[in-house]
Amino acid sequence: MTPLDKPLRREVKVGKDVFTLTIDAHGLKFVPKGKRKGFEMTWASLANGDAAIATALQASLQSR
């Protein structure tokens, strides 16, 4: 396997919206293109099941 030693960035289109997905050794970040704030998840939280809780919390904060 190739180690993930530097960030990997890709553009992702979801419907009409464009996002930047950054994957690095710490986790992943999903941000609307041109913005700084978005969804961020560490590998540890993804592996231990906190991903569902974090997703629900993020959704509840954005709906306000």
PyMOL commands that set and color helices and strands:
alter all, ss='L'
color gray80, all
select helices_A, chain A and resi 43-47+50-62
alter helices_A, ss='H'
color red, helices_A
select strands_A, chain A and resi 8-14+17-23+27-32+39-42
alter strands_A, ss='S'
color yellow, strands_A
deselect
rebuild
show_as cartoon
